[in-house]
Amino acid sequence: MTFLSYFNSQFTLSQHLDLCLRLVIACLCGAAIGIERSRRFKEAGIRTHIIVCCAAALMMVVSKYGFVDLLKDGVDYAGTKGADPARIAAQVVSGISFLCAGVIFKNAGTVKGLTTAAGVWITSGIGLAVGAGMLVPAVFATVLVCLLQYFMHRYAIGADAYSAARLQFTVKNGFDFNSALEHQLEMWNAQITDSMITRRPDTTEYDLTVRIRDEITYAAFKAFTATREDILSASNSQIR
């Protein structure tokens, strides 16, 4: 059996389109949930929800239709009689989750690596689809995820458009500094996600983690600190 005849023997064009449409609908459903989460500044935003939903749909498609060739008469592959082809695929889905967990980490009140972990998960699903002979859904899912990643990274919306920054200040009098800091954060359109204020007899230390759409430049940060004589030391670091 040639590759072309094998390819055409599994699914018709309309069936391929139906499977690809399911992946698109899954992406739309994941985006709907992700938008709501993104508006609340949750760590798992739109991209993460889209990829996870698309991955789950792809793996379900593989589970339902990926082994149709083994159910036909005249299968000439040795060892296929009485085999359970879905057994290994199920172990891949659960086993790859441990690998995904290894790329998620927390740093200064923010969680990083969720979208990368979701990307690893759908990559395993694409590998399953290719191994099962479902080349059209596999290639379609690859192109779909790559396009979504590119455009949503370039034109981020919601909480995905915000980055995290860590601001640290040591001031003489924290009571007078509070109002000035709040006003400056409003000007920067920054939202505090984590804070630790340590008051000492002569000084007050601020350790803040904020979400901000535009990166706080060195010039803007220096301009703020220059107007405050009560600031003894200050630092601004971007959290990647």
KEGUNU-850720 format. One record per residue (C-alpha): residue in one letter; x, y, z. Coordinates in nm, 4 decimals, padded with zeros to 6 digits. Example, Ala and Ser with C-alpha at 12.3 -4.5 7.8 and 13.67 -1.06 7.14 Angstrom:
% KEGUNU-850720
<res->A&c1->01.2300&c2->-00.4500&c3->00.7800>
<res->S&c1->01.3670&c2->-00.1060&c3->00.7140>
This chain:
% KEGUNU-850720
<res->M&c1->00.0000&c2->00.0000&c3->00.0000>
<res->T&c1->00.1433&c2->00.3356&c3->-00.1018>
<res->F&c1->00.1426&c2->00.6356&c3->00.1286>
<res->L&c1->-00.1125&c2->00.8230&c3->-00.0833>
<res->S&c1->-00.3574&c2->00.5311&c3->-00.0910>
<res->Y&c1->-00.3122&c2->00.4815&c3->00.2844>
<res->F&c1->-00.3726&c2->00.8532&c3->00.3436>
<res->N&c1->-00.6938&c2->00.8554&c3->00.1382>
<res->S&c1->-00.8219&c2->00.5310&c3->00.2872>
<res->Q&c1->-00.8735&c2->00.6658&c3->00.6410>
<res->F&c1->-01.0750&c2->00.9852&c3->00.6089>
<res->T&c1->-01.2528&c2->01.1750&c3->00.3345>
<res->L&c1->-01.1961&c2->01.5453&c3->00.2723>
<res->S&c1->-01.5202&c2->01.6357&c3->00.4502>
<res->Q&c1->-01.4140&c2->01.4298&c3->00.7521>
<res->H&c1->-01.0759&c2->01.6049&c3->00.7619>
<res->L&c1->-01.2540&c2->01.9419&c3->00.7526>
<res->D&c1->-01.4847&c2->01.8299&c3->01.0326>
<res->L&c1->-01.1920&c2->01.7321&c3->01.2545>
<res->C&c1->-01.0134&c2->02.0622&c3->01.1863>
<res->L&c1->-01.3341&c2->02.2550&c3->01.2591>
<res->R&c1->-01.3514&c2->02.0883&c3->01.5998>
<res->L&c1->-01.0064&c2->02.2228&c3->01.6811>
<res->V&c1->-01.1086&c2->02.5740&c3->01.5779>
<res->I&c1->-01.4220&c2->02.5593&c3->01.7940>
<res->A&c1->-01.2114&c2->02.4346&c3->02.0862>
<res->C&c1->-00.9800&c2->02.7353&c3->02.0434>
<res->L&c1->-01.2784&c2->02.9719&c3->02.0466>
<res->C&c1->-01.4181&c2->02.8115&c3->02.3619>
<res->G&c1->-01.0787&c2->02.8295&c3->02.5308>
<res->A&c1->-01.0455&c2->03.1946&c3->02.4280>
<res->A&c1->-01.3859&c2->03.2784&c3->02.5791>
<res->I&c1->-01.2824&c2->03.1376&c3->02.9157>
<res->G&c1->-00.9347&c2->03.2875&c3->02.8893>
<res->I&c1->-01.0707&c2->03.6377&c3->02.8288>
<res->E&c1->-01.2685&c2->03.6223&c3->03.1525>
<res->R&c1->-00.9653&c2->03.5004&c3->03.3457>
<res->S&c1->-00.7414&c2->03.7566&c3->03.1793>
<res->R&c1->-00.9664&c2->04.0436&c3->03.2850>
<res->R&c1->-00.9167&c2->03.9347&c3->03.6449>
<res->F&c1->-00.5371&c2->03.9315&c3->03.5939>
<res->K&c1->-00.5060&c2->03.5572&c3->03.6550>
<res->E&c1->-00.1791&c2->03.3910&c3->03.5604>
<res->A&c1->-00.3367&c2->03.1547&c3->03.3067>
<res->G&c1->-00.4527&c2->03.3968&c3->03.0375>
<res->I&c1->-00.6030&c2->03.3730&c3->02.6927>
<res->R&c1->-00.3133&c2->03.1975&c3->02.5189>
<res->T&c1->-00.2851&c2->02.9314&c3->02.7877>
<res->H&c1->-00.6581&c2->02.8515&c3->02.7803>
<res->I&c1->-00.6640&c2->02.8367&c3->02.4002>
<res->I&c1->-00.3703&c2->02.5960&c3->02.3795>
<res->V&c1->-00.4969&c2->02.3697&c3->02.6591>
<res->C&c1->-00.8466&c2->02.3488&c3->02.5085>
<res->C&c1->-00.7064&c2->02.2815&c3->02.1611>
<res->A&c1->-00.4720&c2->02.0149&c3->02.3003>
<res->A&c1->-00.7567&c2->01.8392&c3->02.4810>
<res->A&c1->-00.9699&c2->01.8447&c3->02.1645>
<res->L&c1->-00.6838&c2->01.7081&c3->01.9531>
<res->M&c1->-00.6143&c2->01.4253&c3->02.1959>
<res->M&c1->-00.9838&c2->01.3381&c3->02.2082>
<res->V&c1->-00.9932&c2->01.3257&c3->01.8285>
<res->V&c1->-00.6912&c2->01.0953&c3->01.8297>
<res->S&c1->-00.8523&c2->00.8775&c3->02.0959>
<res->K&c1->-01.1771&c2->00.8420&c3->01.8974>
<res->Y&c1->-01.0545&c2->00.8193&c3->01.5388>
<res->G&c1->-00.6798&c2->00.7653&c3->01.5470>
<res->F&c1->-00.6958&c2->00.3861&c3->01.5318>
<res->V&c1->-00.9538&c2->00.3416&c3->01.2589>
<res->D&c1->-00.6988&c2->00.1645&c3->01.0363>
<res->L&c1->-00.6634&c2->-00.1205&c3->01.2885>
<res->L&c1->-01.0355&c2->-00.1863&c3->01.2857>
<res->K&c1->-01.0503&c2->-00.2582&c3->00.9144>
<res->D&c1->-01.0258&c2->-00.6024&c3->00.7635>
<res->G&c1->-00.7040&c2->-00.7015&c3->00.6015>
<res->V&c1->-00.4674&c2->-00.5190&c3->00.8344>
<res->D&c1->-00.1260&c2->-00.6689&c3->00.7660>
<res->Y&c1->00.0791&c2->-00.5162&c3->01.0501>
<res->A&c1->00.2290&c2->-00.7827&c3->01.2735>
<res->G&c1->00.1207&c2->-00.7622&c3->01.6362>
<res->T&c1->-00.1963&c2->-00.5584&c3->01.5792>
<res->K&c1->-00.4387&c2->-00.8433&c3->01.6387>
<res->G&c1->-00.5932&c2->-00.8080&c3->01.9838>
<res->A&c1->-00.3795&c2->-00.5024&c3->02.0644>
<res->D&c1->-00.5016&c2->-00.2005&c3->02.2576>
<res->P&c1->-00.3542&c2->00.0909&c3->02.0617>
<res->A&c1->-00.4974&c2->00.3574&c3->02.2944>
<res->R&c1->-00.3043&c2->00.2272&c3->02.5950>
<res->I&c1->00.0278&c2->00.3912&c3->02.5104>
<res->A&c1->-00.1429&c2->00.7112&c3->02.3969>
<res->A&c1->-00.3180&c2->00.7402&c3->02.7331>
<res->Q&c1->00.0128&c2->00.7037&c3->02.9146>
<res->V&c1->00.1682&c2->00.9761&c3->02.7000>
<res->V&c1->-00.1079&c2->01.2206&c3->02.7971>
<res->S&c1->-00.0568&c2->01.1629&c3->03.1690>
<res->G&c1->00.3202&c2->01.1216&c3->03.1543>
<res->I&c1->00.3837&c2->01.4434&c3->02.9616>
<res->S&c1->00.1994&c2->01.6341&c3->03.2354>
<res->F&c1->00.4909&c2->01.5738&c3->03.4722>
<res->L&c1->00.7259&c2->01.7256&c3->03.2144>
<res->C&c1->00.4949&c2->02.0273&c3->03.1766>
<res->A&c1->00.4959&c2->02.0839&c3->03.5522>
<res->G&c1->00.8741&c2->02.1199&c3->03.5407>
<res->V&c1->00.8605&c2->02.4392&c3->03.3312>
<res->I&c1->00.6164&c2->02.6217&c3->03.5625>
<res->F&c1->00.7732&c2->02.8223&c3->03.8412>
<res->K&c1->00.6808&c2->03.1067&c3->04.0754>
<res->N&c1->00.8932&c2->03.4168&c3->04.0980>
<res->A&c1->00.8186&c2->03.7096&c3->04.3297>
<res->G&c1->00.4439&c2->03.6632&c3->04.3327>
<res->T&c1->00.4095&c2->03.5813&c3->03.9618>
<res->V&c1->00.3762&c2->03.2440&c3->03.7899>
<res->K&c1->00.5789&c2->03.1847&c3->03.4740>
<res->G&c1->00.5810&c2->02.9054&c3->03.2196>
<res->L&c1->00.2082&c2->02.8248&c3->03.1988>
<res->T&c1->00.1864&c2->02.8909&c3->02.8251>
<res->T&c1->00.5112&c2->02.7020&c3->02.7653>
<res->A&c1->00.3753&c2->02.4043&c3->02.9589>
<res->A&c1->00.0551&c2->02.4137&c3->02.7551>
<res->G&c1->00.2668&c2->02.4255&c3->02.4388>
<res->V&c1->00.4594&c2->02.1160&c3->02.5476>
<res->W&c1->00.1302&c2->01.9392&c3->02.6148>
<res->I&c1->-00.0185&c2->02.0120&c3->02.2730>
<res->T&c1->00.3115&c2->01.9155&c3->02.1109>
<res->S&c1->00.2697&c2->01.5704&c3->02.2611>
<res->G&c1->-00.0833&c2->01.5607&c3->02.1186>
<res->I&c1->00.0477&c2->01.6523&c3->01.7745>
<res->G&c1->00.3023&c2->01.3718&c3->01.8036>
<res->L&c1->00.0231&c2->01.1288&c3->01.8917>
<res->A&c1->-00.1788&c2->01.2435&c3->01.5916>
<res->V&c1->00.1172&c2->01.1960&c3->01.3572>
<res->G&c1->00.1889&c2->00.8532&c3->01.5015>
<res->A&c1->-00.1760&c2->00.7559&c3->01.4567>
<res->G&c1->-00.1658&c2->00.8616&c3->01.0913>
<res->M&c1->-00.3926&c2->01.1655&c3->01.1378>
<res->L&c1->-00.1621&c2->01.3942&c3->00.9420>
<res->V&c1->-00.4151&c2->01.6605&c3->00.8436>
<res->P&c1->-00.5325&c2->01.7363&c3->01.2019>
<res->A&c1->-00.1709&c2->01.7220&c3->01.3214>
<res->V&c1->-00.0441&c2->01.9705&c3->01.0622>
<res->F&c1->-00.3525&c2->02.1891&c3->01.1047>
<res->A&c1->-00.3083&c2->02.2000&c3->01.4835>
<res->T&c1->00.0604&c2->02.2882&c3->01.4408>
<res->V&c1->-00.0146&c2->02.5773&c3->01.2051>
<res->L&c1->-00.3076&c2->02.6928&c3->01.4198>
<res->V&c1->-00.1069&c2->02.7043&c3->01.7424>
<res->C&c1->00.1931&c2->02.8711&c3->01.5744>
<res->L&c1->-00.0280&c2->03.1438&c3->01.4284>
<res->L&c1->-00.2099&c2->03.1975&c3->01.7564>
<res->Q&c1->00.1168&c2->03.2171&c3->01.9470>
<res->Y&c1->00.2656&c2->03.4629&c3->01.6985>
<res->F&c1->-00.0295&c2->03.7012&c3->01.6742>
<res->M&c1->-00.1253&c2->03.6892&c3->02.0428>
<res->H&c1->00.2343&c2->03.7532&c3->02.1434>
<res->R&c1->00.2583&c2->04.0410&c3->01.8987>
<res->Y&c1->-00.0871&c2->04.1817&c3->01.9748>
<res->A&c1->-00.1407&c2->04.0791&c3->02.3368>
<res->I&c1->-00.4739&c2->04.1592&c3->02.4996>
<res->G&c1->-00.5991&c2->04.1582&c3->02.8556>
<res->A&c1->-00.3587&c2->04.0471&c3->03.1259>
<res->D&c1->-00.1331&c2->03.8899&c3->02.8615>
<res->A&c1->-00.0336&c2->04.2432&c3->02.7601>
<res->Y&c1->00.1013&c2->04.3144&c3->03.1087>
<res->S&c1->00.4443&c2->04.2306&c3->03.2407>
<res->A&c1->00.5646&c2->04.2068&c3->03.5988>
<res->A&c1->00.8170&c2->04.4332&c3->03.7661>
<res->R&c1->00.9723&c2->04.4388&c3->04.1112>
<res->L&c1->01.0120&c2->04.7753&c3->04.2817>
<res->Q&c1->01.2183&c2->04.8145&c3->04.5970>
<res->F&c1->01.2522&c2->05.1309&c3->04.8036>
<res->T&c1->01.4178&c2->05.2235&c3->05.1304>
<res->V&c1->01.2838&c2->05.5536&c3->05.2616>
<res->K&c1->01.3215&c2->05.7666&c3->05.5731>
<res->N&c1->00.9535&c2->05.8194&c3->05.6464>
<res->G&c1->00.7121&c2->05.5671&c3->05.4981>
<res->F&c1->00.4002&c2->05.7589&c3->05.5981>
<res->D&c1->00.4809&c2->06.0533&c3->05.3714>
<res->F&c1->00.6042&c2->05.8239&c3->05.0946>
<res->N&c1->00.2842&c2->05.6164&c3->05.0702>
<res->S&c1->00.0686&c2->05.8768&c3->04.8984>
<res->A&c1->00.3445&c2->05.9724&c3->04.6544>
<res->L&c1->00.3994&c2->05.6071&c3->04.5615>
<res->E&c1->00.0275&c2->05.5432&c3->04.5094>
<res->H&c1->00.0014&c2->05.8469&c3->04.2832>
<res->Q&c1->00.3049&c2->05.7377&c3->04.0801>
<res->L&c1->00.1730&c2->05.3847&c3->04.0357>
<res->E&c1->-00.1511&c2->05.5296&c3->03.9016>
<res->M&c1->00.0468&c2->05.7352&c3->03.6511>
<res->W&c1->00.2346&c2->05.4224&c3->03.5430>
<res->N&c1->-00.0964&c2->05.2322&c3->03.5258>
<res->A&c1->00.0586&c2->04.9680&c3->03.7513>
<res->Q&c1->-00.1341&c2->04.7255&c3->03.9696>
<res->I&c1->00.0218&c2->04.5837&c3->04.2858>
<res->T&c1->00.0014&c2->04.2038&c3->04.2976>
<res->D&c1->00.2308&c2->04.1389&c3->04.5926>
<res->S&c1->00.3807&c2->04.3665&c3->04.8570>
<res->M&c1->00.5957&c2->04.3487&c3->05.1668>
<res->I&c1->00.6537&c2->04.6564&c3->05.3826>
<res->T&c1->00.9068&c2->04.6390&c3->05.6631>
<res->R&c1->00.9083&c2->04.9245&c3->05.9125>
<res->R&c1->01.2228&c2->04.9892&c3->06.1131>
<res->P&c1->01.2972&c2->05.2574&c3->06.3741>
<res->D&c1->01.4487&c2->05.5003&c3->06.1222>
<res->T&c1->01.3530&c2->05.3621&c3->05.7802>
<res->T&c1->01.0785&c2->05.1780&c3->05.5913>
<res->E&c1->01.1503&c2->04.9186&c3->05.3223>
<res->Y&c1->00.9093&c2->04.8531&c3->05.0338>
<res->D&c1->00.9245&c2->04.5384&c3->04.8224>
<res->L&c1->00.6495&c2->04.5514&c3->04.5593>
<res->T&c1->00.5561&c2->04.3302&c3->04.2653>
<res->V&c1->00.3403&c2->04.5113&c3->04.0109>
<res->R&c1->00.1746&c2->04.4331&c3->03.6798>
<res->I&c1->00.2259&c2->04.6994&c3->03.4164>
<res->R&c1->00.1474&c2->04.7269&c3->03.0462>
<res->D&c1->00.4490&c2->04.9361&c3->02.9474>
<res->E&c1->00.7897&c2->04.8666&c3->03.0977>
<res->I&c1->00.9065&c2->05.1223&c3->03.3529>
<res->T&c1->01.2051&c2->05.2791&c3->03.1836>
<res->Y&c1->01.5197&c2->05.3812&c3->03.3643>
<res->A&c1->01.4505&c2->05.7469&c3->03.2860>
<res->A&c1->01.0963&c2->05.7342&c3->03.4260>
<res->F&c1->01.2079&c2->05.5531&c3->03.7391>
<res->K&c1->01.4978&c2->05.7931&c3->03.7938>
<res->A&c1->01.2670&c2->06.0932&c3->03.7446>
<res->F&c1->01.0399&c2->05.9686&c3->04.0214>
<res->T&c1->01.3179&c2->05.8928&c3->04.2681>
<res->A&c1->01.4850&c2->06.2283&c3->04.1977>
<res->T&c1->01.1762&c2->06.4135&c3->04.3219>
<res->R&c1->01.1810&c2->06.2360&c3->04.6570>
<res->E&c1->01.4487&c2->06.3378&c3->04.9029>
<res->D&c1->01.3281&c2->06.0766&c3->05.1530>
<res->I&c1->01.4330&c2->05.7852&c3->04.9276>
<res->L&c1->01.7601&c2->05.6375&c3->05.0510>
<res->S&c1->01.7847&c2->05.3612&c3->04.7875>
<res->A&c1->01.5670&c2->05.2275&c3->04.5066>
<res->S&c1->01.5752&c2->04.9539&c3->04.2449>
<res->N&c1->01.3544&c2->04.8453&c3->03.9559>
<res->S&c1->01.3854&c2->04.5019&c3->03.7951>
<res->Q&c1->01.1769&c2->04.3419&c3->03.5244>
<res->I&c1->01.0497&c2->03.9905&c3->03.6011>
<res->R&c1->01.0815&c2->03.7597&c3->03.3001>
